[in-house]
Amino acid sequence: MRKTALLLLTLLGLGTMIWAQQAAGFKGTRTVTLSEQARVGTELLPAGEYKLTHTMEGAEHIMVFKKGKQEYRVKCNMEPLQAKANNTQFFYRDDASGQRVLEAMVFQGDTVRHVVE
């Protein structure tokens, strides 16, 4: 009985550690549309529709924008939200040259804000 309980606690602990190391953020792929050209991190993305995935590279969060065969990889930080997002939002600013710069993204149903580095 003790061995069984110890085994179950060990498996529960290992499962919790594995779960905690999984990538935060959305799972799967999202489709996003940029209505005009925008700077995203260090990349300049043309207007259009992109398949967007969130992945991990070591301890870094990476947003991958894919349009056809072209792929753009951008680092992001995760900021927790106080509640699940009611809708999807993109936050932009204009730089000194007037270029649109994507600063952050929030996706409906998520509990984090993706802040582009």
C-alpha positions in Angstrom: 0.0 0.0 0.0 2.8 2.4 0.9 4.7 1.6 -2.3 1.6 2.2 -4.4 1.0 5.6 -2.7 4.6 6.6 -3.1 4.5 5.6 -6.8 1.3 7.6 -7.4 2.8 10.7 -5.7 6.0 10.4 -7.7 4.0 10.1 -11.0 1.8 13.1 -10.0 4.9 15.1 -9.2 6.6 14.2 -12.5 3.4 15.0 -14.4 3.1 18.4 -12.7 6.7 19.2 -13.6 6.2 18.3 -17.2 3.0 20.3 -17.5 4.6 23.3 -15.9 7.4 23.3 -18.6 5.0 23.4 -21.5 4.8 26.5 -23.6 2.4 29.2 -22.3 0.2 30.9 -24.9 -2.1 29.5 -27.5 -1.8 26.0 -28.9 -2.1 25.2 -32.6 -2.3 27.8 -35.3 -4.2 31.1 -35.7 -4.8 33.0 -38.9 -4.1 36.7 -38.7 -4.4 39.5 -41.2 -2.2 42.5 -41.4 -4.1 45.2 -43.3 -0.9 47.0 -44.1 2.9 46.5 -43.9 4.2 46.5 -40.3 7.4 46.0 -38.4 7.1 43.0 -36.1 10.2 42.8 -33.9 13.1 43.0 -36.3 11.1 41.8 -39.3 9.2 43.9 -41.8 6.0 42.0 -42.8 4.1 42.8 -45.9 0.3 43.2 -45.6 -1.6 40.0 -46.0 -2.9 36.8 -44.2 -0.5 34.8 -42.0 -0.6 31.5 -40.2 0.6 32.3 -36.7 2.0 29.7 -34.3 3.5 30.2 -30.8 6.5 28.0 -30.0 9.4 27.7 -27.6 13.1 27.7 -28.4 14.7 26.8 -25.1 13.3 29.4 -22.6 12.4 31.9 -25.3 8.8 32.4 -26.6 8.7 32.7 -30.4 5.8 33.8 -32.6 6.1 32.3 -36.1 4.3 34.3 -38.9 4.1 32.2 -42.1 2.8 33.4 -45.4 3.2 30.8 -48.2 6.8 29.6 -48.0 8.0 32.8 -46.3 8.5 32.5 -42.5 9.1 35.3 -40.0 10.3 34.4 -36.4 9.8 37.0 -33.7 10.6 36.8 -30.0 7.8 37.7 -27.6 7.2 38.1 -23.8 4.1 36.9 -22.1 2.2 39.2 -19.8 -0.7 37.8 -17.8 -4.1 39.3 -18.2 -6.5 39.6 -15.2 -9.2 37.7 -17.1 -9.7 35.8 -20.4 -9.7 38.2 -23.4 -13.1 38.9 -24.8 -11.8 39.5 -28.3 -8.6 39.5 -30.4 -6.7 42.7 -30.5 -3.5 44.0 -32.1 -1.6 47.0 -30.6 0.4 49.2 -32.9 2.4 52.4 -32.7 4.1 54.5 -35.4 7.9 54.8 -35.2 9.8 58.1 -36.1 9.6 57.3 -39.8 5.9 56.7 -39.7 6.2 52.9 -40.0 3.6 50.9 -38.2 5.1 48.7 -35.5 3.2 45.8 -33.9 3.8 46.0 -30.1 1.5 43.3 -28.7 -1.3 40.8 -29.5 -4.1 39.4 -27.4 -6.2 36.5 -28.6 -9.8 35.9 -27.7 -10.0 33.4 -24.8 -6.3 33.7 -23.9 -5.1 34.8 -20.5 -1.9 36.3 -21.7 -0.7 39.3 -23.8 2.0 38.5 -26.4 4.4 41.5 -26.3 6.7 41.6 -29.3 10.4 42.3 -28.5 
